């Protein structure tokens, strides 16, 4: 691009006053998929990456995690992280390994939760590499993790928490404001003011108004360009029927003396599930004689953060949660499995039980051992309580798979499979439109972080119902921020 003409005539002998060129926005991830969110904003003076997530699901997506970022990591001035889910923060240690040394700007709760997520991710990467070496299935000798504990330690040292609702200067002329996103604890949507005066908003993952723990997201106040997530862009949540179905599958599984396994994301979904199980304890659907196991060290560490937020009376939490205190997240008795041996002990237990374990999409983690044991028995049930991306085991189960491959063998699926999206922490299509209504229309709204059908459906609704210019971008595409 050629340099723009001076904004005003300079004083004699002074340097010319040059109008800044429009910033360039490049979609490096989170396009055509619900994973790998990475959005690069480049202006004359600043290069800012908004979100830095891992790709998950299909092998061709996961392989992209091994690629170097399309820009030199050392040339990026700052990273903004909207929240602590792996698909928004999980590439950070890889970026640091490539030479990034700038601040990682996020809310204080997100900084704490992201540290937990990244340490767990590094542990899984290192365990997978050791397993590959022992069983010879890696192309590399020795097998290497995507990143390790040392990379995470370096990454955490760059965290720079910023207060939500406060305007902070990232670089001269470039400012950031975070607003509560209502998706998980600490989640935010980001508003950037660039050096030429144009503005960019990134929704991150937008929470739904009916989240049982968190207050709704702060309203969208407008921007020249908006990046809007579209995970559920073609769906509607039916919260009451979802709650009813969850209670129903719990009740009928226990009636046949079965065990329920709930693959749940360690951050927020576990807390929401525990809150719902607490309600079922109170209503008698879930007898106090039936143990509830939480088998995920990461989920238990995240639960500590949520309980601290309750004790600190965080402004993100609903008043009724603050009124009930920590008991709102404790379907006592529930048993915490922190060690490997405690997890093994659950697998050797018999009789009805509820097991909440990560990972939520059943892509790895301790939940695989429970699925391996429980799937062949028709008395048992698996309850999928969140979005299952294409190419994951959870999605295969929702789609009716009769066998599931894990640990090098095929396991028959005879257990009942229940898909209960009520527990999703994402806004559905109607809730997204409600969040957008009333704000001045952006010049362009880009639908990101969604599978193609969902993004295209939301694009059409934004176009037809709001009259806004809406676009589904392509991976790697670059556009001007005007």
C-alpha positions in Angstrom: 0.0 0.0 0.0 1.2 3.5 -0.8 1.6 6.0 2.0 -1.4 8.3 2.6 -1.2 12.0 2.2 -0.4 14.2 5.2 -3.4 14.9 7.5 -2.5 18.6 7.8 0.3 20.9 6.6 3.3 20.6 8.9 5.0 23.5 10.6 8.1 24.9 8.8 11.0 22.5 9.5 8.8 19.9 11.1 8.5 16.3 10.0 5.5 15.6 7.8 2.3 14.5 9.7 1.4 11.3 7.9 -2.0 9.7 8.3 -1.6 6.1 9.6 -2.4 3.4 7.1 -5.3 1.1 7.8 -4.5 -1.9 10.0 -4.4 -5.3 8.4 -6.4 -8.2 10.0 -5.3 -11.7 9.1 -7.2 -14.9 10.0 -4.6 -17.4 11.1 -7.0 -19.8 12.8 -10.5 -20.3 14.0 -11.9 -20.1 10.5 -13.9 -23.1 9.2 -13.5 -24.8 12.6 -14.2 -24.1 16.2 -10.6 -24.5 17.2 -7.2 -22.8 16.7 -8.4 -19.2 17.1 -5.7 -16.7 16.1 -6.3 -13.3 14.7 -3.4 -11.0 13.8 -3.8 -7.2 13.7 -1.0 -5.2 12.1 -0.7 -1.5 12.0 2.2 0.9 11.3 3.4 0.7 14.9 1.8 -2.4 16.5 1.4 -6.1 15.7 -1.1 -7.7 18.1 -2.3 -11.3 18.1 -5.8 -11.8 19.6 -6.1 -15.4 20.9 -3.5 -18.1 20.4 -5.3 -21.4 20.4 -4.6 -25.0 19.5 -6.3 -26.8 16.6 -8.2 -29.9 17.7 -10.3 -32.6 16.0 -9.3 -33.9 12.6 -5.6 -35.0 12.0 -5.1 -32.4 9.3 -6.1 -29.6 11.8 -3.9 -31.0 14.6 -0.9 -31.2 12.3 -1.2 -27.4 11.9 -0.1 -27.0 15.5 3.4 -28.1 14.5 3.6 -25.4 11.9 5.4 -22.1 12.6 3.1 -19.1 12.9 2.7 -17.2 9.5 4.5 -14.2 11.1 7.8 -14.1 13.0 6.8 -14.6 16.7 9.5 -12.2 17.8 7.9 -9.4 15.8 4.6 -9.6 17.6 4.3 -6.9 20.2 1.4 -8.2 22.4 -1.0 -11.1 22.6 -4.6 -10.7 23.9 -6.3 -13.8 25.3 -10.1 -13.8 25.6 -10.3 -16.8 27.9 -8.6 -20.0 29.1 -10.0 -22.7 26.9 -7.3 -24.6 25.0 -8.6 -23.6 21.5 -8.0 -20.0 22.5 -4.8 -20.2 24.5 -3.1 -23.6 23.9 -0.6 -22.4 21.2 1.0 -19.8 23.6 3.9 -22.0 24.7 4.6 -22.9 21.0 4.6 -19.2 20.2 7.1 -18.5 23.1 9.2 -21.4 21.8 9.4 -19.6 18.5 10.7 -16.4 20.1 7.7 -14.4 21.4 8.8 -12.2 24.3 6.0 -9.7 24.7 3.1 -9.3 27.2 0.2 -11.7 27.3 -2.8 -9.5 28.2 -5.8 -11.0 29.8 -8.1 -10.9 32.8 -6.7 -12.0 36.2 -9.0 -15.1 36.4 -8.0 -16.0 32.8 -4.3 -15.7 33.6 -4.7 -18.1 36.6 -6.9 -20.6 34.7 -4.7 -20.5 31.6 -1.7 -21.5 33.6 -3.6 -24.6 34.8 -4.7 -25.4 31.2 -1.2 -25.0 29.7 0.5 -27.1 32.4 -2.0 -29.9 31.8 -1.6 -29.6 28.1 2.2 -29.9 28.4 1.8 -33.0 30.6 -0.4 -34.7 28.0 2.0 -33.8 25.2 4.9 -35.2 27.2 3.0 -38.4 28.1 2.0 -38.9 24.5 5.6 -38.5 23.4 6.8 -41.1 26.0 4.0 -43.5 24.9 5.0 -43.0 21.2 8.6 -43.9 22.1 7.6 -47.0 24.0 5.2 -48.3 21.4 7.1 -47.0 18.3 4.1 -45.3 16.6 5.8 -41.9 16.1 7.5 -40.9 12.9 10.2 -39.2 15.0 13.0 -40.8 17.0 12.8 -39.7 19.8 9.2 -38.5 19.7 8.9 -34.9 20.8 6.0 -33.1 22.6 4.5 -30.0 21.0 5.8 -28.2 24.1 6.9 -29.0 27.6 6.9 -27.7 31.2 9.8 -25.4 30.5 7.9 -23.7 27.6 4.9 -23.3 29.9 7.1 -21.8 32.7 8.4 -19.2 30.2 4.9 -18.5 28.9 3.4 -17.9 32.3 6.2 -15.3 33.1 4.8 -13.1 30.2 1.2 -13.0 31.7 0.2 -9.4 32.3 -3.3 -9.3 33.8 -5.4 -6.2 33.0 -8.5 -5.1 34.9 -11.8 -5.8 33.1 -13.6 -2.6 32.0 -10.4 -0.4 32.1 -8.9 1.2 29.0 -5.2 0.3 28.8 -2.6 1.3 26.3 -0.8 -1.5 24.6 1.4 0.6 22.4 1.5 4.3 21.6 -1.9 5.0 20.0 -3.3 1.4 20.5 -5.6 0.7 23.3 -7.4 -2.3 24.7 -10.6 -2.7 26.8 -11.8 -6.1 28.1 -15.5 -6.6 28.8 -17.0 -9.5 30.7 -17.9 -12.3 28.3 -20.0 -14.6 30.5 -18.6 -17.8 28.9 -16.3 -19.0 31.6 -14.8 -17.4 34.7 -12.5 -14.6 33.4 -13.7 -14.7 29.8 -13.9 -11.4 28.0 -14.7 -9.9 24.7 -12.0 -7.5 23.5 -12.3 -4.0 22.1 -9.2 -2.5 20.4 -8.7 1.1 19.4 -6.0 1.3 16.7 -3.6 4.2 16.1 -5.7 5.5 13.1 -8.8 5.7 15.3 -10.5 2.6 13.9 -11.9 0.0 16.3 -11.9 -3.8 16.3 -14.0 -6.0 18.6 -13.4 -9.7 19.1 -16.2 -11.7 20.8 -14.0 -14.6 22.0 -16.5 -17.2 23.0 -19.7 -15.5 24.0 -21.6 -16.8 27.0 -25.3 -17.5 27.1 -27.6 -15.4 29.3 -28.8 -18.6 31.1 -25.4 -19.6 32.4 -26.2 -21.0 35.9 -23.1 -19.5 37.5 -22.1 -16.4 35.6 -23.8 -13.1 34.8 -24.7 -12.5 31.1 -22.0 -11.0 28.9 -21.7 -7.2 28.8 -23.6 -5.8 25.8 -21.8 -5.2 22.6 -21.2 -1.4 22.3 -20.0 -1.3 18.6 -16.8 -1.3 16.6 -15.8 -0.7 13.0 -15.0 -4.4 12.6 -16.4 -7.3 14.6 -15.1 -10.9 14.8 -18.1 -12.9 16.0 -17.9 -16.5 17.1 -20.4 -18.8 15.5 -20.1 -22.1 17.3 -23.9 -22.5 17.6 -24.7 -20.2 14.7 -27.3 -22.7 13.4 -28.8 -23.9 16.7 -31.1 -23.0 19.5 -30.6 -24.1 23.1 -33.7 -25.4 24.9 -32.5 -25.0 28.5 -35.6 -26.5 30.2 -35.7 -29.6 28.0 -32.0 -30.0 28.4 -32.2 -29.9 32.2 -35.1 -32.4 32.0 -33.2 -34.8 29.7 -30.1 -34.6 31.9 -32.2 -35.6 35.0 -33.9 -38.3 33.0 -30.8 -40.0 31.7 -29.3 -39.9 35.2 -32.4 -41.4 36.7 -32.9 -44.2 34.2 -29.3 -45.2 34.2 -29.2 -45.5 38.0 -32.5 -47.4 37.9 -30.8 -50.1 35.8 -27.8 -50.1 38.2 -25.5 -48.4 35.7 -22.8 -45.8 35.8 -22.9 -42.4 34.1 -19.7 -41.0 32.7 -19.7 -37.3 31.8 -16.8 -36.1 29.6 -16.6 -32.5 30.7 -14.2 -29.6 29.9 -12.1 -29.0 33.0 -12.7 -25.3 32.9 -16.3 -24.2 33.7 -18.2 -27.2 32.4 -17.2 -29.3 35.4 -18.4 -26.6 37.7 -21.7 -26.3 35.8 -22.2 -30.1 35.9 -21.5 -30.2 39.6 -24.0 -27.4 40.2 -26.6 -29.4 38.3 -25.8 -32.6 40.2 -26.2 -30.6 43.4 -29.7 -29.7 42.3 -30.4 -33.4 41.5 -29.2 -34.4 45.0 -31.7 -31.9 46.5 -34.6 -33.1 44.4 -33.9 -36.8 45.1 -33.1 -37.8 41.5 -29.5 -38.5 42.6 -29.4 -40.4 45.9 -26.8 -39.5 48.4 -25.7 -43.1 48.4 -24.5 -42.8 44.8 -21.0 -41.4 44.7 -20.0 -38.6 42.3 -16.4 -38.7 41.2 -14.4 -35.8 39.8 -11.5 -37.5 38.0 -9.4 -34.7 36.6 -6.5 -32.9 38.4 -7.0 -29.9 36.0 -10.7 -29.8 36.7 -10.1 -29.9 40.5 -7.5 -27.1 40.2 -10.0 -25.0 38.2 -12.7 -25.7 40.8 -10.4 -24.2 43.4 -10.3 -21.0 41.2 -14.0 -20.9 41.0 -14.4 -21.4 44.7 -11.9 -18.7 45.4 -14.1 -16.4 43.1 -17.1 -17.3 45.2 -15.2 -16.4 48.4 -14.0 -13.2 46.9 -17.5 -12.3 45.7 -16.4 -11.9 42.1 -18.5 -9.4 40.0 -18.8 -12.1 37.3 -20.9 -14.5 39.5 -24.7 -14.5 39.8 -26.0 -13.2 43.1 -27.7 -16.5 43.9 -24.3 -18.3 43.6 -22.7 -15.8 45.9 -25.6 -16.3 48.4 -25.1 -20.0 48.5 -21.3 -19.9 48.6 -19.1 -22.9 47.9 -22.0 -25.3 48.5 -23.4 -24.3 45.1 -20.5 -26.3 43.5 -20.5 -29.3 45.8 -22.9 -32.2 45.3 -21.7 -33.8 48.5 -20.6 -36.3 48.8 -18.3 -36.0 45.8 -14.9 -37.7 45.7 -11.9 -36.0 44.1 -9.5 -38.2 42.2 -6.2 -36.3 42.1 -3.7 -39.1 41.8 -3.3 -41.8 39.1 -4.0 -44.4 41.8 -7.2 -42.7 42.8 -8.3 -42.7 39.2 -7.5 -46.4 38.9 -9.5 -47.1 42.1 -12.6 -45.6 40.4 -12.2 -48.0 37.5 -12.2 -50.9 39.9 -15.3 -49.7 41.8 -18.6 -51.4 41.1 -22.2 -50.3 41.5 -24.0 -47.1 40.4 -21.9 -43.9 40.2 -21.5 -40.7 38.3 -18.0 -40.0 36.9 -17.1 -36.4 35.7 -13.8 -36.5 33.9 -12.0 -34.6 31.2 -11.4 -34.1 28.3 -14.7 -32.8 27.2 -14.4 -33.9 23.6 -12.9 -37.3 24.7 -9.7 -36.5 22.7 -7.5 -37.6 25.6 -7.1 -37.6 29.4 -8.5 -39.9 32.1 -12.0 -40.0 30.6 -10.7 -42.4 28.0 -10.1 -45.1 30.6 -13.6 -44.8 31.9 -15.1 -44.9 28.4 -13.0 -48.0 27.6 -14.4 -49.8 30.6 -18.0 -48.5 30.5 -19.0 -48.3 26.8 -19.5 -52.0 26.2 -22.2 -52.3 28.9 -25.7 -51.3 27.9 -26.6 -50.5 31.6 -24.2 -47.5 31.5 -24.6 -44.1 29.9 -22.3 -41.4 28.4 -23.6 -37.9 28.6 -22.1 -35.3 26.2 -22.6 -31.9 27.8 -20.9 -29.5 25.4 -19.9 -28.8 21.8 -18.2 -31.8 20.2 -16.0 -30.8 17.3 -15.9 -32.8 14.1 -13.2 -35.5 14.3 -13.4 -36.0 18.0 -14.6 -39.1 19.9 -17.4 -37.2 21.5 -18.7 -36.2 18.1 -18.4 -39.8 16.9 -20.6 -40.9 19.9 -23.2 -38.1 19.3 -23.3 -39.1 15.6 -24.1 -42.7 16.5 -20.8 -44.6 16.2 -21.1 -48.2 17.1 -17.4 -48.6 17.9 -14.8 -46.2 19.2 -11.0 -46.5 18.7 -8.8 -45.9 21.8 -5.6 -47.4 23.1 -5.0 -49.1 19.7 -8.2 -51.1 19.7 -11.9 -50.8 18.8 -14.3 -50.7 21.7 -18.0 -51.5 21.1 -20.5 -48.8 22.0 -23.4 -50.4 23.7 -23.9 -47.8 26.5 -26.7 -45.2 26.1 -25.4 -42.0 24.6 -27.1 -38.7 25.5 -26.4 -35.4 23.9 -27.3 -32.6 26.2 -26.2 -29.3 24.7 -28.0 -27.3 27.4 -24.7 -27.3 29.3 -22.9 -25.5 26.6 -21.4 -22.2 27.8 -21.8 -20.7 24.3 -24.6 -18.4 23.2 -26.9 -19.9 20.6 -27.8 -18.1 17.3 -30.7 -16.2 18.8 -28.7 -15.1 21.8 -25.9 -13.9 19.6 -28.3 -11.8 17.6 -29.8 -10.4 20.8 -26.3 -9.4 22.0 -25.7 -7.6 18.7 -29.0 -5.7 18.5 -29.0 -2.1 19.6 -25.3 -1.6 18.8 -24.3 0.6 15.8 -23.6 -1.7 12.9 -19.9 -2.5 12.2 -18.5 -1.8 8.8 -18.0 -5.6 8.5 -18.9 -8.5 10.8 -16.7 -11.6 10.3 -18.2 -14.9 11.4 -15.3 -17.0 12.9 -14.8 -19.9 15.3 -17.5 -22.1 13.8 -17.9 -25.1 11.5 -18.9 -23.9 8.0 -22.6 -24.7 8.2 -23.0 -22.8 11.5 -20.9 -19.8 10.3 -22.9 -19.5 7.1 -26.2 -19.8 8.9 -25.3 -17.1 11.3 -24.0 -14.9 8.5 -27.4 -15.1 6.7 -29.3 -14.2 9.9 -27.0 -11.2 10.7 -27.6 -10.1 7.1 -31.3 -10.6 7.0 -32.4 -9.7 10.5 -29.9 -6.9 11.3 -29.1 -5.7 7.9 -25.3 -5.8 8.6 -22.6 -6.8 6.2 -21.5 -10.2 7.3 -18.7 -12.4 5.9 -17.3 -15.9 6.5 -13.6 -15.4 6.0 -11.1 -17.9 4.6 -8.2 -19.3 6.5 -5.2 -17.1 5.9 -7.2 -14.3 4.4 -6.1 -10.7 5.1 -8.5 -7.7 5.2 -8.3 -4.0 6.1 -9.7 -2.6 9.3 -11.8 0.4 8.2 
